[in-house]
Amino acid sequence: MNLCDQQLQPHEPPKGYRYETVCFKTNVLAVWIVSHRRFLYNDNHSSRSIWGFYNTKTKHYHRPVTHKKVGDRVNLEDTSPYSAMLKHLRGLEQFFS
């Protein structure tokens, strides 16, 4: 992964995590959330997960479909520190989240 000069921090990272920004395409940056904990299953390296994407031309954040595919545009206020994926609560879920 090629870290970018421009490092984004969409939220204050949760305790034990940090964000890394990687050049994804010419005008798109991939934002990863990285755990400080080390895990045996990945040879004691940090565990990382895609947080979302940022389009440098439009200045908008996008949710991830996968770590290789940019999804729909999202408002930063609607995202969480863990992911740009939006919660879709249905039925009784909306009362217990």
Buried (B, 14 or more C-beta within 10 A) or exposed (E): EEEBEEEBEBBEBEEEBBBBBBBBEEEBBBBBBBBEEEEEEEEEEBBBEBBBBBBBEEEEBBBBEEEEEBBEEBEEEEBEBEBBBBEEEEEEEEEEE
